[in-house]
């Protein structure tokens, strides 16, 4: 099995997600944030490149206005950054759109991005889907991400159902889903994480429905 050449991509761990309208609801943010920090520490200890991404919006936007308190990285993330950390700002959902990240990864022969951070239902999802078209394998640490309750003209969904559905969806095609502790265990060996595929997931889904 080919070794994974990884980079840890820390997506938008900014203060907007700890209070206010975008506060993460599931998994509870205390746990997901602790796992994000654990992933950063493990990456640093194992010489895995770390990319820290910050979303920014123009003056007058309701959230993520550059320089505002909500735009700032959580201080415990900030204090873990060093000269080797790649810092990026983005204005779209995907960490790849307009940032030069894909080129930076290719220059370092990195073929796998491990996604942690916020939100599972927005920037994490967009980043994983774009990774496929750019030729990168993707991993998502499910307990180091988070989702929010949503309601609009199309309906409503709880953060828990949304997060669970997204993890199953991503594992079926776009990304290998794992717990942070599982990911840390494979760092030294560079072993790739297991990812299902759409056919296997469909057959297992049909079997689960039949036995319900």
PyMOL commands that set and color helices and strands:
alter all, ss='L'
color gray80, all
select helices_A, chain A and resi 15-17+29-45+75-78+101-107+120-134+159-171+180-186+198-211
alter helices_A, ss='H'
color red, helices_A
select strands_A, chain A and resi 6-11+49-55+86-90+112-118+137-146+150-152+155-157+176-178
alter strands_A, ss='S'
color yellow, strands_A
deselect
rebuild
show_as cartoon
